[in-house]
Amino acid sequence: MSEAVLSVQTAEPRRLSEDWLAVVIGVGIFALALLSIAGFDALGWLATTSVWIDPRAALAPASKAYAGLSGAGALVLTFLALLALLSAGVFALGEDVKRFALAFTAVFAIAYACWFVGSWARLAAVTPAEQAKYGLAWSLKLTSEGGFIVALLAGLVIANFLPATAEWLKAAIRPELYIKIAIVILGAFIAVTAAGKLNLASSLLLRGVAAIVEAYLIYWPVVYLIARKGFGFSREWSAPLASGISICGVAAAIATGGAIRARPQVPVLVSSLVVIFAVIEVLILPAIAQAFMSHEPLVATAWMGLAVKTDGAAVAAGGITQALIQAKAAAEGVAYQPGWMLAVTATVKVFIDVFIGVWAFILAYIWTNAINPRPGPDKARAVEIWRRFPKFILGFVATFAIALALALGTPGGASGKLAAAIGEANVLRVIFFTLTFFSIGVMSNFHKLWEEGLAKLAAVYVVSLFGFVVWVGFVISWLFFAGVKPPLAS
């Protein structure tokens, strides 16, 4: 795997860096989404895959304005648009467009099929209400993000059992590019979510921010020391591990890897562990919350936001926890207003995501001046920090700031249009995430991963997450939210 990465890095000079390409593509998608506010729906034809029990009803265009377009037709248009966009990007990088286009056709087909399978209700239905909607007595409760796991597994099968196929696909296996574009789009999605939660009581908002700051001042250094001193990992591995486990999973690991100039395989391997363990947390933590925290519902749902490491999985865990606690409370004659518990999970998670950009800058500064400085008196020059800083974070910040300003400065009807517009852009974010995890799988030959220390990586994750992070998150949630209850239903 590392040899393939090195061969790409030593190819002819790029006309454009991958970081800046991600910014251009991500901000371009965001700009197209905003056109719908002015009455031109530029992305409504994108294909969405909802949770399904009947596969014929799974695919549909993102907007009702394109209701005449079939789900299959929307999927074909989505593929062609991505093929054209990414091929232009590969050309800008100075690489072989034809090889990329042929490989990307196969990569997209396999990855989207994995997302489709992962959206099957037997795998993805989470809450009792969802299960009832699809007439199911049980489901695996993986959420739609179970599609990421399916994509990762498919990639692993190809990497380890079909090595010739994996080698042919590698022209389009670009996990860092895909995830960076997704993170740029994610900025706008988080902003709209944050704006929607600003109607929470101000005390809840301030408690959430305080809890996050306190949690991550504790989390990051302790996890870093566990990886560095307890398991003997280098700084290159320890920093992305600490960010992935303690901040916000995939996005934090990728941003940290860019800030410290880690080899590309470091953050993508950490990312694969993040998604796997997030699914495990979704299956375990809500049941614990219902059993022991049903009389402190906001403590329970804030805990989900601090403990579960991907956005989708955290919100899903908050939703499950809300459903379980409301059902138990109703049996005791207490009826809480719906939405408040889940809003706390979402609010905590939003501010964690915003923290990523701040932390990337801090790490770039530390690595420039203390860990891996240039020799001589100019080691702390601002230009060197700029070189290390992951540029795609600027795209994340830009889309977040613009979307938040628009959301807070528009009346109700217009804000609804903005949310719909960003929702259409979010369709592409999900696709890029799926492409990322399929790519990670294809790059992950188990023999080489074992040599890189995969077992030790997983051990660090288990020890840190379940031995420390989860329980410190609970204590902090208790300190800031104990005694605070959602309002009762009238």
C-alpha positions in Angstrom: 0.0 0.0 0.0 2.7 2.5 1.0 4.6 1.7 -2.3 1.5 2.6 -4.3 1.1 5.9 -2.4 4.8 6.7 -2.9 4.6 6.0 -6.6 1.8 8.6 -6.8 3.7 11.1 -4.8 6.8 10.8 -7.0 4.9 11.2 -10.2 5.3 14.4 -12.4 4.7 17.7 -10.5 1.1 18.5 -9.9 -0.5 21.6 -11.4 -2.8 21.9 -8.4 -2.5 20.4 -4.9 -5.2 17.9 -3.8 -6.0 20.2 -0.8 -6.9 23.1 -3.0 -8.7 20.9 -5.5 -10.9 19.7 -2.6 -11.6 23.4 -1.7 -12.5 24.3 -5.4 -14.8 21.3 -5.8 -16.5 21.5 -2.4 -17.1 25.2 -2.5 -18.3 24.9 -6.1 -20.9 22.3 -5.1 -21.9 24.6 -2.2 -22.3 27.5 -4.6 -24.5 25.4 -7.0 -26.7 24.4 -4.0 -27.3 28.1 -3.1 -28.7 28.8 -6.6 -31.9 27.1 -5.5 -32.6 29.9 -3.1 -32.8 32.2 -6.1 -35.2 29.8 -7.8 -32.9 27.7 -9.9 -32.6 24.1 -8.5 -29.2 23.1 -9.8 -28.7 19.9 -7.7 -32.2 18.6 -7.3 -31.6 15.8 -9.9 -29.0 14.1 -7.7 -30.0 10.6 -6.7 -30.8 9.9 -3.1 -31.2 6.5 -1.4 -33.6 6.3 1.4 -33.9 3.5 3.9 -35.9 0.8 2.1 -37.7 -2.4 2.4 -38.8 -2.5 -1.3 -35.8 -1.8 -3.5 -37.9 -0.3 -6.2 -38.8 2.6 -3.9 -35.3 3.3 -2.6 -33.9 5.7 -5.3 -35.3 9.1 -6.1 -34.2 12.6 -7.1 -33.2 14.8 -4.2 -35.9 17.5 -5.1 -39.6 17.2 -5.9 -39.0 19.6 -8.7 -37.5 16.7 -10.6 -40.3 14.2 -9.7 -40.6 13.3 -13.3 -37.1 11.8 -13.3 -36.8 8.2 -12.3 -34.5 7.0 -9.5 -32.4 5.1 -12.0 -32.2 8.1 -14.2 -31.1 10.3 -11.3 -28.4 7.8 -10.4 -27.1 7.8 -14.0 -27.0 11.6 -14.1 -25.3 11.7 -10.7 -22.6 9.3 -11.9 -22.0 11.3 -15.2 -21.7 14.6 -13.3 -19.2 13.2 -10.8 -17.2 11.5 -13.6 -16.9 14.8 -15.4 -16.2 16.9 -12.3 -13.5 14.5 -10.9 -11.9 13.9 -14.3 -11.4 17.6 -14.6 -9.9 17.6 -11.2 -7.5 14.7 -12.1 -6.5 16.7 -15.2 -5.7 19.7 -12.9 -3.6 17.4 -10.8 -1.6 16.5 -13.9 -2.6 12.8 -13.9 -3.9 10.3 -16.4 -7.6 11.2 -17.0 -8.5 8.1 -19.1 -7.2 5.6 -16.6 -9.0 7.5 -13.8 -12.3 7.6 -15.8 -12.3 3.9 -16.5 -11.5 2.9 -12.9 -13.9 5.5 -11.4 -16.8 3.9 -13.4 -16.2 0.6 -11.5 -15.4 2.3 -8.2 -18.6 4.4 -8.3 -20.8 1.3 -9.3 -19.4 -0.8 -6.5 -19.4 1.9 -3.8 -23.0 3.1 -4.5 -24.2 -0.5 -4.6 -22.7 -0.8 -1.1 -24.5 2.3 0.1 -27.7 0.9 -1.4 -27.3 -2.4 0.5 -26.4 -0.6 3.7 -29.7 1.4 3.4 -31.8 -1.9 3.6 -34.2 -1.5 6.5 -33.0 -4.8 8.1 -29.6 -3.1 8.5 -30.4 0.6 8.8 -33.7 1.0 10.7 -32.8 2.4 14.1 -35.7 3.5 16.3 -38.8 1.5 17.2 -40.8 3.9 15.1 -38.7 3.2 12.0 -38.9 -0.5 12.6 -42.7 -0.3 12.9 -42.8 1.9 9.7 -41.2 -1.0 7.7 -43.1 -3.8 9.5 -40.0 -5.2 11.2 -39.7 -6.9 14.5 -35.9 -6.5 14.5 -33.1 -4.8 12.7 -29.3 -4.5 13.1 -29.8 -0.7 13.8 -26.6 0.2 11.9 -28.2 3.5 10.6 -27.7 4.4 6.9 -24.0 4.7 7.8 -24.0 1.0 7.8 -23.4 1.5 4.1 -20.0 2.9 4.9 -19.2 -0.4 6.7 -20.5 -2.4 3.6 -18.3 -0.3 1.3 -15.3 -0.8 3.6 -15.8 -4.6 3.7 -16.3 -4.7 -0.1 -13.0 -2.9 -0.5 -11.2 -5.2 1.9 -12.5 -8.3 -0.1 -11.1 -6.8 -3.3 -7.8 -5.8 -1.7 -7.1 -9.2 -0.1 -8.7 -11.7 -2.5 -8.7 -9.9 -5.9 -5.3 -8.1 -5.9 -5.2 -7.7 -9.7 -8.6 -5.9 -9.6 -7.4 -3.8 -6.7 -4.4 -2.7 -8.7 -6.5 -1.8 -11.7 -8.9 0.2 -9.5 -6.2 2.2 -7.8 -6.3 4.9 -10.5 -9.6 6.0 -8.9 -8.8 5.1 -5.3 -8.3 8.5 -3.8 -9.6 8.4 -0.2 -8.0 11.7 0.8 -9.5 13.7 -2.1 -13.0 12.3 -1.5 -13.0 12.8 2.2 -11.6 16.4 1.9 -14.4 17.3 -0.6 -16.9 15.8 1.8 -15.6 17.8 4.7 -15.8 21.1 2.8 -19.5 20.3 2.1 -20.0 19.2 5.7 -19.3 22.8 6.8 -22.5 24.1 5.3 -24.5 21.2 6.6 -23.2 21.7 10.2 -24.0 25.5 9.9 -27.6 24.9 9.0 -28.0 22.4 11.7 -26.4 24.8 14.2 -28.7 27.6 13.1 -31.7 25.4 13.6 -30.6 24.6 17.2 -30.1 28.3 18.2 -33.6 28.3 19.5 -32.5 26.0 22.3 -32.5 27.6 25.7 -29.2 29.6 25.9 -28.2 27.7 29.0 -28.2 24.4 27.1 -26.1 25.9 24.3 -23.5 27.3 26.8 -23.4 24.1 28.7 -22.7 22.2 25.5 -19.9 24.5 24.5 -18.3 24.3 28.0 -18.6 20.5 28.1 -16.8 20.2 24.7 -13.9 22.4 25.7 -13.4 20.6 29.0 -13.7 17.2 27.4 -11.2 17.7 24.7 -8.6 19.5 26.9 -8.6 16.2 28.7 -9.2 13.7 25.9 -6.6 14.5 23.4 -3.4 14.6 25.5 -4.4 11.4 27.4 -5.2 9.4 24.3 -2.0 10.7 22.7 0.1 9.5 25.7 -1.7 6.1 25.6 -0.7 5.6 22.0 2.8 7.1 22.3 3.9 5.7 25.7 1.6 2.8 26.3 1.8 1.2 22.8 4.9 2.7 21.4 3.5 4.4 18.3 5.4 7.2 16.7 4.1 10.8 16.8 3.0 10.4 13.2 0.5 7.7 14.3 -0.3 9.0 17.8 -1.6 12.4 16.8 -4.2 11.3 14.2 -5.2 8.5 16.6 -5.7 11.0 19.4 -7.8 13.3 17.1 -9.8 10.4 15.6 -10.6 8.9 19.0 -11.1 12.1 21.0 -12.5 14.8 18.6 -14.7 13.8 15.7 -13.5 10.7 14.0 -12.8 10.8 10.3 -12.7 14.5 9.7 -10.4 15.1 12.7 -8.0 12.3 11.7 -7.7 13.6 8.1 -7.2 17.2 9.2 -4.6 16.2 11.8 -2.8 14.0 9.3 -2.6 17.0 7.0 -1.4 19.4 9.7 1.5 17.2 10.8 2.3 15.9 7.2 1.6 12.3 8.0 1.8 9.7 5.3 -1.6 9.3 3.6 -2.2 5.8 4.9 -2.1 6.9 8.5 -5.3 9.0 8.7 -7.2 6.6 6.4 -6.5 3.6 8.5 -7.5 5.5 11.6 -10.7 6.5 9.8 -11.6 2.9 9.1 -11.4 2.1 12.8 -13.5 5.2 13.6 -16.5 4.0 11.5 -16.3 0.5 12.8 -16.3 1.5 16.4 -18.9 4.1 15.9 -21.3 1.4 14.8 -20.4 -0.6 17.9 -21.2 2.4 20.1 -24.6 3.0 18.5 -25.5 -0.6 19.3 -24.3 -0.5 23.0 -24.5 3.0 24.5 -28.2 3.9 24.1 -29.2 0.7 26.0 -26.8 1.7 28.8 -28.2 5.2 28.8 -31.8 3.9 29.1 -30.9 1.5 31.9 -29.0 4.0 34.1 -29.9 7.5 33.0 -33.6 7.6 32.2 -34.2 10.2 34.9 -31.4 12.4 33.5 -32.4 12.5 29.8 -30.2 15.4 28.8 -27.2 13.9 30.5 -27.8 10.7 28.4 -28.1 12.5 25.1 -25.2 14.9 25.7 -23.2 11.7 26.4 -24.0 10.4 23.0 -22.6 13.6 21.4 -19.4 13.4 23.4 -18.8 9.6 23.1 -19.9 8.6 19.6 -17.3 9.6 16.9 -19.1 10.2 13.6 -21.9 12.8 13.0 -24.4 10.3 11.6 -23.8 7.7 14.3 -23.9 10.2 17.1 -27.2 11.7 16.0 -28.5 8.1 15.5 -27.4 7.2 19.0 -29.1 10.3 20.3 -32.3 9.4 18.4 -32.3 5.9 19.8 -31.6 7.1 23.3 -34.4 9.7 23.1 -36.9 7.0 21.9 -35.9 4.6 24.6 -36.0 7.1 27.5 -39.3 8.7 26.3 -40.8 5.2 26.2 -39.6 4.4 29.7 -40.7 7.8 31.0 -44.2 7.4 29.4 -44.5 4.1 31.3 -43.9 6.1 34.5 -46.5 8.7 33.5 -44.0 11.4 32.4 -44.3 12.9 28.9 -41.4 15.0 27.6 -41.7 17.3 24.7 -40.2 15.6 21.7 -37.0 16.8 20.1 -35.2 18.4 23.1 -33.0 15.4 23.9 -31.9 14.8 20.3 -31.3 18.6 20.0 -28.7 18.4 22.8 -26.9 15.6 21.0 -26.9 17.5 17.7 -25.8 20.8 19.4 -22.8 19.1 21.2 -21.8 17.4 18.0 -22.0 20.6 15.9 -19.6 22.4 18.2 -17.2 19.4 18.2 -17.1 19.6 14.4 -16.3 23.3 14.5 -13.5 22.5 16.9 -11.7 20.6 14.1 -10.5 23.6 12.3 -9.1 25.2 15.4 -7.3 22.1 16.4 -5.8 21.6 13.0 -4.2 25.1 13.2 -2.9 24.5 16.8 -1.3 21.2 15.7 0.2 22.8 12.6 1.8 25.4 14.8 3.1 22.9 17.4 4.6 20.6 14.7 6.2 23.5 12.9 7.8 25.0 16.0 8.4 22.0 18.3 8.0 18.6 16.8 9.4 18.8 13.3 10.9 22.3 12.9 13.1 23.5 10.0 16.7 24.1 11.0 17.8 27.7 11.6 16.2 30.9 13.0 13.3 30.8 10.5 11.8 27.7 11.8 8.7 29.5 13.1 7.9 31.5 10.0 4.3 31.9 9.3 4.8 30.5 5.8 5.9 27.1 7.2 2.7 26.9 9.4 0.7 27.8 6.3 2.4 25.0 4.3 1.5 22.5 7.0 -2.0 23.7 7.5 -4.6 21.5 5.7 -6.1 23.9 3.2 -9.4 22.0 2.8 -10.2 23.2 6.4 -10.4 26.7 4.8 -13.2 25.4 2.6 -14.9 23.9 5.6 -14.7 27.2 7.5 -15.9 29.2 4.4 -19.0 27.0 3.8 -19.8 27.0 7.5 -19.5 30.8 7.9 -21.5 31.6 4.7 -24.2 29.1 5.4 -24.5 30.2 9.0 -24.8 33.9 8.1 -27.4 33.1 5.5 -29.4 30.9 7.9 -29.4 33.5 10.7 -30.1 36.4 8.3 -33.1 35.0 6.4 -36.8 34.8 7.4 -38.5 31.5 8.1 -39.5 30.6 4.5 -36.1 31.5 3.0 -34.3 29.5 5.8 -36.4 26.5 4.8 -35.2 26.9 1.2 -31.6 27.2 2.5 -31.9 23.9 4.5 -33.3 22.2 1.4 -30.5 23.5 -0.8 -27.8 22.3 1.7 -29.6 19.0 2.0 -29.1 18.5 -1.8 -25.4 19.3 -1.5 -25.3 16.8 1.4 -26.3 14.0 -1.0 -22.9 14.4 -2.6 -21.2 14.5 0.8 -22.7 11.1 1.6 -21.5 9.8 -1.8 -18.0 11.1 -1.2 -17.9 9.5 2.2 -19.0 6.1 0.6 -16.3 6.5 -2.0 -13.8 7.2 0.8 -14.5 4.0 2.7 -14.5 1.8 -0.3 -11.2 3.4 -1.2 -9.8 2.7 2.3 -10.8 -0.9 1.9 -9.1 -1.3 -1.5 -5.9 0.2 -0.1 -6.0 -2.2 2.9 -4.1 -5.4 2.3 -4.3 -7.2 5.6 -0.7 -8.5 5.3 0.7 -5.0 4.9 -1.7 -3.6 7.5 -0.5 -6.2 10.0 3.0 -5.0 9.3 1.9 -1.4 9.9 0.5 -2.5 13.3 -3.3 -2.7 12.7 -3.8 -4.9 15.7 -2.0 -2.4 17.9 -4.1 0.5 16.4 -7.3 -1.4 17.3 -6.0 -2.0 20.8 -5.3 1.7 21.3 -8.8 2.5 20.1 -10.4 -0.1 22.5 -8.4 0.9 25.5 -8.8 4.7 24.9 -12.5 4.7 23.8 -14.0 2.2 26.2 -11.5 2.5 29.0 -11.4 6.3 29.2 -13.1 8.5 26.6 -16.7 7.1 27.0 -16.6 7.4 30.8 -15.0 10.8 31.0 -17.6 12.0 28.5 -20.3 10.7 30.8 -18.8 12.5 33.8 -18.6 15.8 31.9 -22.1 15.3 30.6 -23.3 14.8 34.2 -21.4 17.9 35.5 -23.0 20.2 32.9 -26.5 18.7 32.4 -27.5 16.9 35.6 -30.8 18.2 36.9 -31.6 19.9 33.6 -34.8 18.4 32.1 -36.6 18.9 28.8 -40.0 20.6 29.2 -43.0 18.4 29.7 -45.6 18.0 26.9 -48.7 20.0 27.7 
